[in-house]
């Protein structure tokens, strides 16, 4: 996980996401560098526009969150309606 975080940090700071930069970030964080993980991640990110992928991920996450908020609002109304119906039966 720290390798991905390191790559994201480098991207956020506008630094090149390459083997030497990623190694420096991992070392600075106090972790031991696994050369195979660094090489694998850099190879996987080759040709990937990290900024565009992050934007797509934000859009993909935003839709379910908005839907969940709508469902929470619907659920909140039900107890109030039940309470009102219970009170009406006492006085009706």
C-alpha positions as CSV (number, residue, x, y, z in Angstrom):
1,X,0.0,0.0,0.0
2,X,2.8,2.4,0.8
3,X,4.1,2.1,-2.8
4,X,0.8,3.3,-4.2
5,X,0.6,6.1,-1.6
6,X,4.1,7.1,-2.5
7,X,3.2,7.2,-6.2
8,X,0.1,9.3,-5.5
9,X,2.2,11.6,-3.3
10,X,4.7,12.1,-6.1
11,X,2.0,12.8,-8.6
12,X,0.3,15.3,-6.3
13,X,3.5,17.2,-5.8
14,X,4.2,17.2,-9.6
15,X,7.3,15.0,-9.3
16,X,8.1,12.3,-11.8
17,X,6.7,8.9,-10.7
18,X,9.7,6.7,-11.5
19,X,11.8,4.1,-9.7
20,X,14.3,6.4,-8.0
21,X,11.7,8.9,-6.8
22,X,9.5,6.2,-5.4
23,X,12.4,4.6,-3.7
24,X,13.3,7.9,-2.0
25,X,9.7,8.3,-0.8
26,X,9.5,4.8,0.6
27,X,12.9,5.2,2.4
28,X,11.9,8.6,3.8
29,X,8.8,7.0,5.2
30,X,11.0,4.6,7.2
31,X,10.1,1.5,5.3
32,X,12.5,-0.9,3.6
33,X,12.3,-0.8,-0.2
34,X,11.3,-3.9,-2.1
35,X,12.8,-3.5,-5.5
36,X,10.4,-6.0,-7.1
37,X,7.3,-4.0,-5.8
38,X,8.8,-0.7,-7.1
39,X,9.5,-2.2,-10.5
40,X,6.1,-3.8,-10.7
41,X,4.3,-0.6,-9.8
42,X,6.3,1.6,-12.1
43,X,5.7,-0.9,-15.0
44,X,2.0,-1.0,-14.2
45,X,1.8,2.8,-14.3
46,X,3.7,3.1,-17.6
47,X,1.4,5.1,-19.9
48,X,-1.2,5.7,-17.3
49,X,-2.5,9.3,-16.8
50,X,-2.8,9.3,-13.0
51,X,-4.8,12.5,-12.9
52,X,-7.4,11.3,-15.4
53,X,-7.7,8.0,-13.5
54,X,-8.2,9.8,-10.2
55,X,-11.0,12.0,-11.8
56,X,-12.7,8.9,-13.1
57,X,-12.5,7.2,-9.7
58,X,-14.0,10.3,-8.0
59,X,-17.0,10.2,-10.3
60,X,-17.5,6.5,-9.8
61,X,-17.5,6.9,-6.1
62,X,-19.7,9.9,-6.0
63,X,-22.8,8.2,-7.5
64,X,-23.2,5.5,-4.9
65,X,-22.6,8.0,-2.1
66,X,-25.4,10.2,-3.4
67,X,-27.7,7.2,-3.7
68,X,-26.9,6.2,-0.1
69,X,-27.8,9.6,1.1
70,X,-31.1,9.5,-0.6
71,X,-31.9,6.2,1.0
72,X,-31.0,7.5,4.4
73,X,-33.4,10.4,4.0
74,X,-36.2,7.9,3.1
75,X,-35.5,5.8,6.1
76,X,-35.6,8.8,8.4
77,X,-39.1,9.7,7.3
78,X,-40.6,6.3,8.2
79,X,-40.2,6.5,12.0
80,X,-41.8,9.9,12.1
81,X,-44.7,8.7,10.0
82,X,-45.2,5.7,12.2
83,X,-45.1,7.9,15.3
84,X,-47.7,10.2,13.9
85,X,-50.0,7.3,13.0
86,X,-49.6,5.9,16.5
87,X,-50.6,9.3,18.0
88,X,-53.6,9.5,15.7
89,X,-54.9,6.2,16.9
90,X,-54.8,7.3,20.5
91,X,-56.9,10.4,19.8
92,X,-59.0,9.1,16.9
